[in-house]
Amino acid sequence: MKALQFDTRVTRLLGIRYPVVQGGMQWVARAELAAAVSNAGGLGMVSALTQATPGDLATEIERTRALTERPFGVNLTILPTIRPIPYADYVRVIIESGIKVVETAGNNPQPYIERFKEAGIVCIHKATAVRHCMKAEQLGCDIVSVDGFECAGHPGEDDVTGLVLLPRAAEEISIPILASGGIGDGRGLAAALALGADGINMGTRFLATLESPIHERVKAQMVQASECDTTLLFRTLRNSSRVFRNQVAVEVLSIESQPGPTDFADLAPLVAGQRGRRVWEEGDVQLGTWSCGQVVGLIKDIPSCAELLERLASDASEIIRRRLPEMLRIVT
């Protein structure tokens, strides 16, 4: 039996079998998950800032290499923080470790793109608007990962869903596009390719896999959840973040609904990153806020990464090769 192989600009550029990239999720994108995705034919991602120091990142990269011989990348999220982050040192470790794919997210990656390009690294940048996609191309990024309104984490402030955002981006830029947000199965992959993308980026769906390093109770909660079980925090601060709708999220929304401007200091104790980390590690889904996309409504099981990617590729292929052609009739 011949193995299924996708041929897109993303698979060729990244050297992968399936056009599927794993999201660089904080506290989750560790060696075991990244290696499992890469071994399954996609591109695994290690989260740089999950590691407390640049030295820890170097160690995590070597741990990943010990688990896979296939390509994987590193996510570097650039955001303003209370505690200064030595981004230049993380960049140095990424380059010196021989990483060949980097995904940047958050703020403008311009200060680091030139160094990555000089090192022969493929640069992916996450964008939530067409104007951001165009800027990424101008900066020299090789791929743009386009986050629709459905995505977990930060969807931007334009509230444009992937169904519109993807073809609009494809109209304006020439570099390959990864569709991100709202995708968790072969239907989503087929749709993304039809809309102009060259592959997909999945975060939430990879949370609910056997190799995902989060507590089994969180995975079970995701299987039970519907597409209506997420909400948007920080809208009043114009820093929207999609999370699972739990008791803490409802409390944050209550504070944001009060008259007058929102003071982040009132929210900080509720949304502290360490509380979210404890959700993943301890399995108490009410303990803190945790990122979750609307695609959670499509998650019905907890497969291995290999099972998930094989099923996703097979289902997408079936749709592309059989279901859609059967709907066409040439009338003379």
Beta strands, then each sheet from edge to edge (+ up, - down):
strand 1: 20-22
strand 2: 44-47
strand 3: 72-78
strand 4: 101-106
strand 5: 122-127
strand 6: 143-147
strand 7: 177-180
strand 8: 199-202
strand 9: 230-233
strand 10: 241-244
sheet 1: 1+ 8+ 7+ 6+ 5+ 4+ 3+ 2+
sheet 2: 9+ 10-
end
